[in-house]
Amino acid sequence: MSYDDDYSKTESLFGTEPESILTRFFDRVGQKSLVLDIGAGQGRNSIFLARNGLSVHALEPSRVAADGLRRIAAESNLDITVFPENFETFKPPQVAYEGIMVFGLIPDLTWTGINTLLEKIDVWSKPGAIVWLTGFTMLDPGFQFYKKNWKEVSPNSFSGPNGRTRTYLEPEQILTLFPGHTVLHHREGLGPLHSHGDGELHQHGMFEVVLRRF
């Protein structure tokens, strides 16, 4: 799905603060390391890493968000290279990365897309690389709405208007998708209260994991 309209209406659709698991575990990758941000959005996590001395490749298919992040990086002299494309077609100039971030992307993917993403992470990450991920679980308050009103196209994955997708993972299912990784952090439960732009405050049932590749 495209977030161009949403990004055009607000400068911080998903807030300005980096993910808490990123601030807690970013020092697990060495200084001057190169990290890939898949689905970078308006860049809050890429900007945090670059301000802390890391190099970032930010992958964001929304032209609006990509252009905005490119402008911020240039104005602040941050080491962020922005690629305005999706992960399915991306051909990285780097053979492999020391870290990969995937924050909030999995709920928007079909299971075909998720499996492609897992394959890409495996190819693009070096041994010892850190992987950060967040997404939604079946404990999310919105799960029953999508189950009732959208078409279920695969287990706990629903298709709705304009080709939109909403996918939920079962409890601890995320851990089964990364057999070649050590778990540094894993939490599931309700996330923080937040809003998108001028929207209402709400919470998601979430998983968050930090992994280290063998």
Number of C-alpha atoms within 10 A of each C-alpha: 11 10 14 14 10 15 20 13 11 13 14 18 18 18 16 14 13 16 17 11 16 19 13 10 16 20 13 14 16 12 12 14 14 23 27 27 23 24 23 28 28 26 29 17 23 31 25 20 24 20 16 14 15 22 21 26 22 28 24 24 22 23 17 18 24 24 16 18 24 19 13 15 20 12 9 11 11 21 20 26 18 24 22 20 18 14 19 10 7 12 12 14 7 10 10 19 23 22 27 24 23 18 20 19 19 22 20 20 21 21 18 9 14 17 13 15 19 13 11 14 22 15 12 20 21 18 15 17 20 27 25 22 21 23 22 29 26 17 19 17 15 16 20 12 9 20 15 10 11 17 14 17 13 12 11 18 22 25 21 13 8 7 8 14 22 21 26 27 20 13 15 13 12 17 15 8 12 16 10 13 18 15 16 13 13 16 13 17 16 16 16 12 10 14 14 14 15 9 9 9 10 12 15 20 19 22 26 21 18 22 23 22 19 12
